[in-house]
Amino acid sequence: MSKQGLSLKGVFPPIPTPFDSEGNVALDTLADNFQRWNQYDLAGYVVLGSNGEAVYLTGDEKTRVLETARGAIPADKLMVAGTGCESTQQTIATTLMAAKAGADAALVLTPHYYRGGMTNESLLRHYASVADASPIPVLVYNVPKFTNLDVDAATIAQASQHPNIVGVKDSSGNIAKLSDIVRLASIGFQVLAGTGGFFFAGLSLGAVGGVLALANVAPQESIEIQHLHESGQWDKGAELQRRMLPLNAAVTARFGIPGLKVALDMLGYYGGPVRPPLLDLAEDGRQALQAILSEAGLL
């Protein structure tokens, strides 16, 4: 049994936050999207992560998004809330709010604005303080693409010694590092692949699941990759992983959140606009994305 009895095995889409044409959070469309996602055997959802444009939301908006999400997520699926802020104090406050809203776990982004001061010692103290104060389990969120700060495997392993730090979402893209985290971390510490680009490989090296932007638009395919891996059908699993690579790249590095939202619109979900200063996807990007969705067999 994992720490705190919380199993992170499976696929978690990091869901986008929908906005209406006036730029307001569109809670009704958020609930509608969940109705469709809930038809799949997803382990749960990450709400207010990077794909959720959480850094652009007010505190009140974050609360309302989490409350709406919890009301739409079945009890047998986890809600992991992004609660990381720059200060330890604000991270604790946001984590307490998320717990009150019904989150099962907190995904805590590394503080990074004062990058030079974010030593291993300061990060370990930050995570320990949050975990001490949190009534729900805590996960480390390492995403150097956005933070320009890459927490090394040894530091994550040190953090794993805390009884309330139960896992990590590693989006570094470094598969050797992911393997090192698995090797060095405490017993019961759970590693989640942070991108669909190396999901199959991550599972092969000890990851228990993944937080995959890909799973927003290809939930069944993402789930199937893990099923094929677990059943020993590695050739089929690797083939499906390869087929999903262009789509995963399109909704992450290539077109980002604007592309992810357009893909959702094309597939009958609600994607809608992004929040400025992000820009919506241009027409040439939309055409390219439509072709990629068709090639992946989703349109």
N, C-alpha and C positions, 0 to 999 in steps of 0.2 A: 504494500500500500504506500502511496506517495505521502509526502508531508501533508498534514492536516486532513488526510483522506481525500484530497482534491485531485482528480485525474484530469490531466490536460491532453489526454490522448485524442487525436482526431483533427479535424479541419475546422478552422475558425476564420470566417471572412472578417476583415477589418472594414466595417461598413462606412460608406460615405454619409455625411450629414446632408440631407436635402434642403435646398432653399427654393423659395418661390420667386416669381419674376420681380418682386420688390426687394428681394434680398433677405427676407425673413426666413427663419427656420420653419420648414413645412412638416409639421409633426404628423399630419394625416397621411401624407405620402410615405413617411418613414414607417408607419404602422402597416400600410399596404405592402411595402416591400418585404417586411418581415413575414407577412402571410404567405408569400411565394417562397422565400428562403426556407421557411419552416417545413415545407414539404420534403426537404432533403434531410438526409441523416447527418447533418452537421453537428459537431460537438458543442458549438456555441458561437458566440460573436464577440468581436472586439469593437466596442463603442467608444468614440472619442479618441481614436488613434490618429496616426498621421493622415490616413485617408479620410478621416472624419473632419479634417480642417479644424481640429480642436484648438489650435493656436489662434484662430480667428473668432472664437466664440466667447461670449461673456459668461460670467459665472452663472447667471440665471439661465442662460440658454443651455449650458452644460447640464444643469439640474433637470430642465424640462426634457432634454433629449434622453437622458438616462431613465427618467421616470416613464417616458413613453416607450422606450425600448424594453424596459423590464415588463411593462404591461403587455407587450406583444411577443415576448420570448417565453416559450413554454418552460415550466419548472424543471424539466429534464434536460434543458440546454443551458449552458453557462453564459453569463454575461460578464465579460472582462472589461473593466472600465479603464481608459487612459486617464491617469491622474497626475502625471509628472508635470511639475512646474519648476521654475528656476530656483526658488528658495525652498529649503527644507520645510519651513513653517507653512508655506502655501501648499506644498505638496501634501502635507499631513491634513490640512484643512480640506483639500479637494478629495483626498482619499476617504475621509470621514463622511463627506457629503455623498460620495459614490456608494459607500456601504449603506448609508441610510436609504438611498434610492434603490437598493436591492442588488448591487453588484456582488458577484461571487468572488472576484479577485480584482486586484489593482495592477495595471501595467504601468510601470513608472519609468518614463523617459529619463535618460541621463541629463542632469543640468549641464549646460555647456556654454552659456554666454561668456562667462569669465573662464575661458578655456584653459588659460595658463594656470589657474588656481585649482583646476579639477584634477588633482593628483589622485593616485590610488587611495591614499589615506582619506582625502576629503569625500570621495565617492563612497567608500565603504562606510564612513560615518553617516553620510546622508541616507544611504539605504538602510542601515541599521536603525537609525532614528525613525524613519518612516515605518519600518516593519514593527518596531516596538510599539508605536502608537496605533497601528492599523488593526481594526477588528477583523479584517479579511486578509487572506494570503496575498503576498506581494510577488510580482515578477519584475525582473530587470528588463528594460527595453533598450537594446543597443542598436542604433541606426545611424552609423557614421555618415551616410549620404546626406542627412539633414543636419546633424549636429557637428560634423567635422571632428568628432571625438569617438575614438574606437576603444572601448574597454577591452583589455586583454583577457585571455582565458583564465590566467592565474587569479586576477582580481575578481572575476565572476565566480570562480571556484571558492575564493575566500568568502564572498557574500553568501554563497550557498550554505555556509555553516550556520547561518541564522535560522532558527526553527520556523520563522514566518516568511522567509524568502524561499519560495517553492519552485521557481523556474526562471527561464530567460527566453525572451524572443530575440534571436540574433539575426539581424538583417544586414550583417556586414558583407555577406556573399563569400566569405572565406570558409570553404568547406573544411580545410585542415584545422582551422581554429574551432569550428563547431565540434569537430571530433575531439579536440583537446579539452573543451569544456566538459563533454561527456566523460572523458577519462579522469579529469581532475576533481569534478564536483562531488559533493557529498551524496550519500545514498539517498535515493528518493527525489533528488533534484531533477526537474524535467526541462528538457531543451526543446524549443519550438523553432523550426525553420521559419525565417522571416520573409521568405519570398518563394513563389512558385518555381523560380528558375532553378533551384537546387533541391526541390522538395524530395524527389525520389532518392537522390544521393544523401540527403540529410537523414532520411529514415534508415538508410543502409548503415549509417555511422552512429546511430543511437538516438536520433530525435524521436520524440513520441508523437509528434504531429506538426502542424504548421499554421501560421497566421498568414494567409495568402490573399493578396488583392485579387488574384486570379479567381478565387472561390466566390467572389461576388457575382461574376458573370459566367463561370463554369463550375458551379458547385458539385455537380455529379461527377464530372471528370476529375476534379481534385480529390474527391472522396475515393474514386475508383483507383487512382494512383496508389493511395495508401492500402486499399484492399488487395490490389495486385501484389504489392510488396509483401504484405503480411501472409498471403497465401502462397508465396514462393514463385509467383508467375512473373519473374523478373524481366524476361524479354518483353512481355506485353506491357508491363509497367513502364519500362524504359521507353518503349515505343510511344505510349501515351504521353509520357513526360516530354518527349521530343516534339510531339504534335502540338502541345500546349505552349511551347517556348515562345513562338512569335506573338501569340496573344498575351502571354504574361509580360513580355517586353513592352508591348503596346500600351498596356494599362498601368505600367510602372514607369520605367526609365524613359520610354519614347514619348508618350503623350501625357503621362502623369494622371493626376486627379481629373483634369478636364476630359481626358480620354476615357477614364473609367466611367465617368458620369454619362458620357455620350454612348458608350457601349451598353450601359444599363438601359438607356432610352431605347436603343435599337432592339433590345431583347424584351421589351415590354414592361420593364421595371420603370421606376421614376429615378432619373439621374438629375436632370435639371441643371441650373447654372452653378458655377463656382462662386466663391465670395472674393471680391476684389481685395488685394491687387492681383490675384490670379486672373487669367483671361480664359474665356471659353475657347474650345477647340475650333480652329478655323476650318473652312470648308474642305480644303485639300486634305487636312488631317482626318476629317470625317469620312471622306471617300476611302482613304487608305485603311482606316479602322474597319469600315464595312467589309472591305475585301479580306482583311485578316480574320474577322469573325466568320465569314463564309468559308474560308480555307480551313478554319478550325472545326467546321461542321456545326456551328451554332446558329447560323442563319439559313 
